[in-house]
Amino acid sequence: MSGRFQIAVHILTLLYAAQGELLSSEYMAGSVNVNPALIRKELSALIKAGLVASKEGKNGGYYLGKPAHQITMAQVYDAVDPKAILGQARNMPNPACTIGKQINGYFKVMDDEVQQAVRDRLNTQTLDTFYKRFE
């Protein structure tokens, strides 16, 4: 799992704390301590998933796309970190080998099972319940 999930949750928590006030990517980058371009990349994924919305223009910015109690951590995870948890080999194993010709399929099944376990756990927590840890 990359750091994208943590950054996305940080962004969403900031937006929730803002209580509807529009936030700029520069402001959020200051809190996360990263370049605003990285924040905009994550915002793009969160907007595509319907978790964040934006208002353009001079007084524009970002805000939650739906109520915090309707945003699960699993939705955030799926929006920004859909890669294989167990990794993925860059090479293709030898198809003539009894192990090599089957191993990627077995890893795929195992990875799918781990992904589902992660999603099941993340589905038990919303942005609202996560935010309450900061109160």
C-alpha positions, -999 to +999 in steps of 0.1 A: +000+000+000+014+034-009+011+066+011-017+078-012-043+065+012-029+084+041-027+116+021-063+112+008-076+106+044-057+137+055-072+158+028-107+145+036-102+151+073-091+187+066-122+193+044-145+178+070-129+200+097-135+231+075-172+226+078-181+235+043-155+263+039-136+260+006-100+250+010-072+255-015-047+228-025-020+251-012-035+251+022-039+214+023-004+209+010+009+229+040-009+206+064+003+174+047+037+190+041+039+181+004+039+199-029+004+212-039+007+193-072+006+160-052-025+173-034-042+181-067-034+146-080-051+130-050-080+155-052-085+145-088-089+109-078-112+119-049-134+140-072-136+112-097-149+090-069-175+116-058-159+121-024-147+157-031-162+185-051-147+218-062-157+253-071-136+271-097-127+307-098-111+334-077-129+323-045-129+286-054-116+256-036-125+221-025-151+207-002-166+173+007-186+158-021-210+141+003-216+139+041-187+125+061-209+098+076-215+085+040-178+083+032-162+050+042-125+044+044-130+016+019-142+042-006-112+063+000-089+033-004-106+023-037-103+058-050-066+062-045-049+029-039-062+000-061-028-016-067-020-051-057-012-052-019+012-082-023+030-066-052+033-077-088+062-093-105+077-073-133+088-104-152+068-132-167+077-166-152+087-194-175+055-209-189+072-243-194+079-246-156+052-263-135+055-236-109+061-206-132+031-212-154+007-211-124+022-189-097+009-155-110-027-169-109-023-181-073-008-148-063-037-130-079-062-150-060-043-144-027-041-107-034-078-105-042-085-122-008-062-098+011-078-068-008-112-079+002-102-083+039-088-048+038-119-034+022-141-052+048-122-037+076-122-002+061-159-004+054-165-004+092-152+032+096-165+064+081-148+097+077-171+110+105-160+083+130-123+088+120-126+126+125-139+121+161-105+109+171-093+145+167-120+161+190 
